[in-house]
């Protein structure tokens, strides 16, 4: 988990997805640095309802887009998104129903509740009774009745994050990820020539990557001291051999 190109925590996993690693790496970083993580910038692979709910309860300022954000927003900007896409369905809070682009109404028919807590609403399904006579049926859906399944908690988290990421400061913060995080992998693969692991087995692979992370950090810290206002400190370290 890089912070200004310094790796504060690392781990290995054979998981095919990134989601489970997010909170694990935050906890490891806080444990190693003895400081609370204040900002998290990650790509859409780390987005999940569970992750966003957990982050929402902390003081961490997260910048993590959902997987559909880029596709949907680009499609709406250039007009290539299906005109009957879910984003074009308007919700009427007063009547608790959706209005489709064809002006048909989708009314609440099914409410899914928690398995153990029946007061907790997991999702709600809204159905259209007029889809059969709608001229846009083929463009809208192949199903007999159009339906929208809404997880309101997820919708709230997604809307909140998109709004933040679309602000001027939010865009800038997320762009920082390109040189805060991606350059670390570029340095390790290109400069340190680590394009694959030489060891086998999780314990050995973790040790191998740990040594790579240490080497990366030493170079970054040495360069920072050398080119910054701490050249005397750097020269002193080199003379004493402490930096080796």
N, C-alpha and C positions, 0 to 999 in steps of 0.2 A: 504494500500500500504506500505509494510514493507521496511525499509532501515536498513540493519545490524540488523535485527530482532526487530527494533523499528517501530511500526505502526504510520506512518505519516498522513494517511488519511484512511477513511473507508466509506462504503455505503452499502446499500442493494438493490437488484433488483430482479424482477421476470422474467427477460429475460432468455430465454433458452440458449442463447449464450453469450460469454464473450466480443465479439468485441466492442459493444457500450460502455463498461465500461472503456476501456483503456485511452482515452483522458480525460474523466471525472475525473478519479482518478489522472492523472498527474496534472490537473488543481487544484484539491482539495489539493493535496500534496504541490504544490507551494504556494497556498493561505495560508495554515496552517503554513508552515515553513518559509515563506517569502524568500525562496531561489529557484533558478531555478533548475529543475530536469536535471541532466547531463547524467544519465545512466538509461536505462530501460531494465530489463530482465524479459521476460514473455514467457509462453508456447504458443504452436501453436493456441490455442483457441482465442488468441487476434490478430491473423494475419488477415488482410484484405487489400485490395488495398487502400481503403480510409484511414485507419490508417497509412499505410506505406507512403502514399503520404504526409500526414500531418507531420509525424515525419521527413521525408526527407527534409522538409523545415525549420526544427528547428536545433538547435545545440545539440539536444539529441542524445546520442550514444545508439542505440537500438539493442537488441539481441533477436529477435523473429523469430523462424523458421516457415515456411509455413506448412500447414497440410500434404503435400505429401512428404516433404523433407526426413524424416526418412525412409519411405517405399521405395521411389524411389532409394535413395542412397544405402540402404542395398541390394535391388534387383540387382542393377548394380554391387555391390561388389561380391555378391555370385552367380551371374548368374541366379537368379530366375525371374528376371523381363522379361516380354514378349519381345522377340527380335524385335518386331514391335511396341514397346511402343514409344510414342511421343518423348522421350528423345533420341532415336536412329535416329531420322530424322534430317538430316543435312541441315542447312539453308545456301543458297548461296546468300549473300547480293548483289553481282554484278548483278545477273540475277533475283533477288527477287523471288526465288523459293526454295522449299524443295526437298531433295532427300531422298527417303525412303531406308531402308536396302536392298530392292530388286532392287535398282538402278532406280526405276521409279521416275518421276518428278511430283511434285505437284505445279501447277501454280496458281497465284492469279486470282480469278474470282469475288469475292465480297468484297467490302469495306463498312463497316458500319460506318456512321458518326454521330456526335452529333445531337440531335434533334433540338437544337437552333443554334449551331455553326457548320455549315457544313464544315468548314475547319479542325475541330477536328476529327481525326480518332479514333474511339472507338475500333474496331477490324477488322481483315481481314481474309477472308476464302480462303484457298488454296485447290484446287481439283486435283485429279490424273485422267488423261484420259485413263490410261493403266491398271487400276485395274482389268478389265474384263479378261485379259489374264495373270494376275499375278498368279504364282503358290502358293504364300503365302497368297492368298486372305482370306482363312479361318482363318489363324493365325492373320491376320492384322485387318480385319473388316468384319462384316456381311452385311454392307451397300453395295449398288451397286457401289458407288464411294467413295474412301477414301478422307476424308477432314480433314484439320487442321484449327481450329479457333484460331487466335493469337491476344491477347491483348498485344501490344508491351510495353505499359507502365507497365503493370503487370509483364511481362517477365523481364523487366529491373530491377524492384524492387526486384523480387524474386531471380534473378541471383546475384544481388549485396549483398543481405542479406545472401544467401547461401555461397557465397565466403568468407564473413567476418566470419560467424559461423564456417567455415571449417579450418580457420587458427588456429595455436596453441593458440594464445591469445584469439581468439573468442570462442574456445571450453572451455577454462578455465573460461572465463567470464560467459558463459551460465551455466556451472556447479555450479557456485557460487549461482545460483538461488535455488539450492537444499537445501542449508543451510541458505540462506538469507531469503527465502520466505516460503518454505515448513515446516521448523521447527516451524514457527510461528503458523501454523494451527495445527501441532502436539502438541505443548504446550497447545494451547487453548482447544483442544479436549481431550488430555490425562491427562495433569496435572491439568487443570482447570475444567475438567469433563463437558465441554460444548459440548454435542453431539447433542442437539436439542434446539430449542427456547421454553421457557415457556410462552412467551407472544404471542398475536395474533394481526394482523394488522400491516401495515408497520411502522407507527410512533413508536409503542411500541417495535417492533422487532429491529428497528434501535437504539433505546435508550438502549435496553438490550445488543446489541452487542457493543455499545459504551462503556458501563460500563466494559464489558469484555476486550475491547482493552485498556482501562485505567489501569485495573488491570495488564494486561500483560506488559504494558510499565513500570509501577512502579516497578515490580519485576526485569525486565531487567536492568533498570537504577540503582536500589539499588545494584544488584549483580555486576554491572560494577564498581560502586564506591567502593564497599566492597573489591573486589579482585584486583583492580587496584592501582594506585599510589595516590588515593584520599581517603584512609581509614580514615584519620583524618576528612575529610569533611563528610564522612558517619557517623562516631561516633558522630560528632557534630549535625547532623540532627536527629539521633536517640535520643540523650539527650534532644534536644529541642522539640521533638515530631512533627517536621515539616514533617517527612517522612510518618507519619500515614495518 
